[in-house]
Amino acid sequence: MSGSFRVSQEHVKARPGSSTMRARRPRPMITWCFHMSSGATVTYNDPRRFGLMLIVPRRDLASHPLMRDVGPEPLGNAFDANLLAAACALKKTSLKAALLDKR
């Protein structure tokens, strides 16, 4: 994957809640900057332009068509060895294929 999210505390003069998008030249790169009320800036860069960004209310996230079949967040607090073992227990595939399965 070539895209990235970055969170910085650089204090940029921008209205909280605003966002900007800019395409750079000569090689197009999509960049979104979100200015948070805390003063933080969240920047999304996607040099290959394959990324997807959804802004969905938290209450609707589990039922969103693109998100409802996605499994647990591997970097979240709820993800542990027991959860991984249970998810892989009935799979009859290689470990790599099992880990890449987002369900």
C-alpha positions in Angstrom: 0.0 0.0 0.0 1.3 3.4 -0.8 -1.1 5.8 0.9 -0.7 7.2 4.4 -2.6 9.0 7.2 -0.6 11.3 9.4 -1.7 13.2 12.5 0.2 16.3 13.5 -0.1 18.9 16.1 1.3 21.7 13.9 -0.9 24.7 14.5 -2.1 25.7 11.0 -4.4 28.7 10.5 -7.6 26.9 9.4 -11.2 26.7 10.5 -11.8 23.6 12.7 -13.9 21.1 10.8 -12.7 22.3 7.4 -10.9 20.2 4.9 -8.9 20.8 1.8 -8.0 18.7 -1.2 -5.1 19.4 -3.6 -3.6 17.6 -6.5 0.1 18.1 -7.0 2.0 18.1 -10.2 3.8 16.6 -12.2 2.7 13.3 -10.8 -0.9 13.6 -9.5 -1.2 12.9 -5.8 -4.4 13.2 -3.9 -4.0 14.9 -0.5 -6.8 15.6 2.0 -6.1 17.7 5.1 -8.7 17.7 7.9 -8.3 20.5 10.5 -9.6 19.3 13.9 -11.0 21.4 16.7 -8.2 20.2 18.9 -5.7 21.9 16.6 -4.5 18.7 15.1 -4.3 18.2 11.4 -5.0 14.8 9.8 -3.5 14.4 6.4 -4.2 11.7 3.9 -1.8 11.2 1.0 -2.4 8.7 -1.9 0.2 9.0 -4.6 -1.2 6.1 -6.6 -4.9 7.4 -6.3 -6.3 3.9 -5.3 -7.4 4.9 -1.9 -10.9 5.3 -0.6 -12.1 7.5 2.2 -15.5 7.1 3.8 -16.9 9.7 6.2 -19.8 7.9 7.9 -21.4 8.6 11.3 -20.2 6.1 13.8 -23.7 4.8 14.4 -24.1 3.9 10.7 -20.6 2.3 10.2 -21.6 -1.3 11.1 -24.4 -1.3 8.6 -22.6 0.6 5.7 -22.5 -1.7 2.6 -18.7 -1.4 2.3 -18.0 -2.0 6.0 -20.6 -4.5 7.3 -18.6 -7.6 6.3 -15.2 -6.3 7.6 -13.8 -8.1 10.6 -12.2 -6.7 13.7 -9.5 -4.0 13.6 -6.2 -5.9 14.1 -4.7 -2.9 15.9 -7.7 -2.4 18.2 -7.9 -3.4 21.8 -10.4 -6.2 21.2 -8.1 -8.1 18.8 -5.9 -10.7 20.5 -4.5 -14.2 20.0 -7.7 -15.9 21.0 -9.8 -13.9 18.5 -7.3 -14.7 15.7 -7.3 -18.4 16.6 -11.1 -18.6 16.6 -11.3 -16.8 13.2 -8.7 -19.2 11.7 -10.0 -22.4 13.3 -12.3 -23.6 10.6 -10.4 -22.2 7.6 -8.9 -24.7 5.1 -6.5 -22.3 3.4 -3.0 -21.0 3.7 -2.2 -18.7 6.6 -1.5 -15.9 4.2 -4.9 -16.2 2.6 -6.6 -16.4 6.0 -4.8 -13.3 7.2 -5.7 -11.3 4.0 -9.4 -12.3 4.4 -11.0 -9.1 5.7 -14.1 -10.9 7.0 
